[in-house]
Amino acid sequence: MSDAARFTDGVSWADFGTVALGDDAGLPPWCLMARTDDLGALALRAHELGWQVGPTSTGGHETRLRLDSPGGLTLIGYSPLAQP
Protein backbone atom coordinates (compact mmCIF):
# COMPACT_ATOMS: atom_id res chain seq x y z
CA MET A 1 0.00 0.00 0.00
CA SER A 2 1.38 3.39 -0.96
CA ASP A 3 1.11 6.43 1.29
CA ALA A 4 1.21 8.79 -1.71
CA ALA A 5 -1.96 10.62 -2.68
CA ARG A 6 -3.77 9.24 -5.74
CA PHE A 7 -4.85 12.77 -6.58
CA THR A 8 -4.17 16.23 -5.18
CA ASP A 9 -4.86 19.73 -6.42
CA GLY A 10 -1.76 20.97 -4.59
CA VAL A 11 -3.76 23.40 -2.46
CA SER A 12 -6.61 22.02 -0.39
CA TRP A 13 -7.49 18.51 -1.56
CA ALA A 14 -5.84 15.08 -1.44
CA ASP A 15 -7.35 11.68 -2.19
CA PHE A 16 -5.57 8.64 -0.75
CA GLY A 17 -8.04 6.07 -2.12
CA THR A 18 -9.87 5.14 1.07
CA VAL A 19 -9.64 8.59 2.66
CA ALA A 20 -10.04 12.02 1.07
CA LEU A 21 -8.91 15.16 2.89
CA GLY A 22 -9.95 18.71 2.18
CA ASP A 23 -9.64 22.15 3.69
CA ASP A 24 -12.40 24.26 2.17
CA ALA A 25 -13.77 27.50 3.56
CA GLY A 26 -17.43 27.53 4.45
CA LEU A 27 -17.56 24.00 5.88
CA PRO A 28 -17.70 22.87 9.49
CA PRO A 29 -14.37 22.04 11.16
CA TRP A 30 -14.91 18.46 10.00
CA CYS A 31 -17.38 16.61 7.84
CA LEU A 32 -17.66 13.35 5.96
CA MET A 33 -17.07 13.16 2.22
CA ALA A 34 -18.66 10.47 0.09
CA ARG A 35 -17.89 9.79 -3.56
CA THR A 36 -20.85 8.89 -5.74
CA ASP A 37 -21.65 8.48 -9.42
CA ASP A 38 -25.19 9.83 -8.94
CA LEU A 39 -25.55 13.05 -6.94
CA GLY A 40 -29.22 13.28 -7.91
CA ALA A 41 -30.04 9.92 -6.34
CA LEU A 42 -28.03 10.85 -3.23
CA ALA A 43 -29.92 14.14 -2.90
CA LEU A 44 -33.30 12.42 -3.33
CA ARG A 45 -32.58 9.76 -0.71
CA ALA A 46 -31.17 12.29 1.75
CA HIS A 47 -34.28 14.47 1.33
CA GLU A 48 -36.52 11.42 1.94
CA LEU A 49 -34.63 10.84 5.20
CA GLY A 50 -35.16 14.43 6.38
CA TRP A 51 -31.72 15.81 5.57
CA GLN A 52 -31.22 19.39 4.39
CA VAL A 53 -30.03 19.25 0.79
CA GLY A 54 -27.95 22.12 -0.54
CA PRO A 55 -27.40 23.10 -4.15
CA THR A 56 -24.77 21.40 -6.27
CA SER A 57 -21.61 23.31 -7.04
CA THR A 58 -18.77 22.52 -9.40
CA GLY A 59 -15.16 23.15 -8.48
CA GLY A 60 -11.87 22.47 -10.17
CA HIS A 61 -12.04 18.70 -9.82
CA GLU A 62 -15.51 17.66 -8.70
CA THR A 63 -19.21 18.45 -8.48
CA ARG A 64 -20.36 18.45 -4.87
CA LEU A 65 -23.51 18.58 -2.81
CA ARG A 66 -23.74 19.51 0.87
CA LEU A 67 -26.10 17.45 3.01
CA ASP A 68 -26.90 18.21 6.66
CA SER A 69 -28.52 15.52 8.81
CA PRO A 70 -31.25 16.27 11.36
CA GLY A 71 -28.66 15.42 14.05
CA GLY A 72 -26.11 17.96 12.82
CA LEU A 73 -23.75 15.79 10.75
CA THR A 74 -22.52 17.37 7.50
CA LEU A 75 -21.80 15.14 4.54
CA ILE A 76 -20.36 16.30 1.25
CA GLY A 77 -21.36 14.08 -1.64
CA TYR A 78 -19.11 14.50 -4.64
CA SER A 79 -18.57 13.17 -8.15
CA PRO A 80 -15.15 13.71 -9.76
CA LEU A 81 -15.09 15.59 -13.05
CA ALA A 82 -13.82 13.70 -16.06
CA GLN A 83 -10.08 14.20 -16.43
CA PRO A 84 -8.86 15.17 -19.90
N, C-alpha and C positions, 0 to 999 in steps of 0.2 A: 504494500500500500504506500503510495506516495503522499508526502505532506505538502506538495506543491498545489496551488490553486489550479483548478481546471479552467477557470475563467476569472479575470479581474478587469475592471475598467481603470485601474491604477489610481483611483481617487477614493471611492466610498463603497466598493462592492467587490466581494470575492466569493466564488463558489468552489467548494472543496468536494463536491459530489454528494455527500450525505448531509453536509451542513453548508448553508449560505450565510454570509455575514454582510451586513450593510450598516451604513451610518448616514441616514438621510434626515434632513431637517423636517420638522412637522410630524414626526412620529413619536410615540411614547418612548421612554428610555429603553424598553425592550418590547419585542413583539415576535410572533411566529411568522415565518414565511413558508408558503406552500406553492410548489410548482404545479401547474395544471395545463392541460391542452385545451380546456374549455372553460374560460372565465364566465361565460353566460350561464352554464349549468351550475357552476359554483355559486354565483350570485343568486340564482333562483332557489337553490337548496338552502342557502344561508337565510334568505328572506323567509322561507317557509318555517325555519326554526326560530324566527324572531330576532335575528341579527340585524343590525343596521348595515346597510349596503351602500357604500360610497360610489362615486362615479369612477369609471376606468380612466387611467391616464397612461400615456406612452412616454417612456424615457429613452435613453440612449441605447438600452439593450433589452428592454422588456416592456410589456403592457401589464399594468398592475391594477389591483382592485383592493381597497381597504374594507375590511369587515370588522365590526365591533360586536362582540357577544353581549347578551343581556347581563352577564356577570362581570363585564369589564375587560375581557381578553381582546386584544387586537390581533388580527390575522391579516397578512398581506398575501393575497393570491396573485400569482404572476405567471405569465407565459413569455418565454424568451422570444425575441424577434428573430426572424430568419437571418442568418449570417451570410454575407455575400461570398 
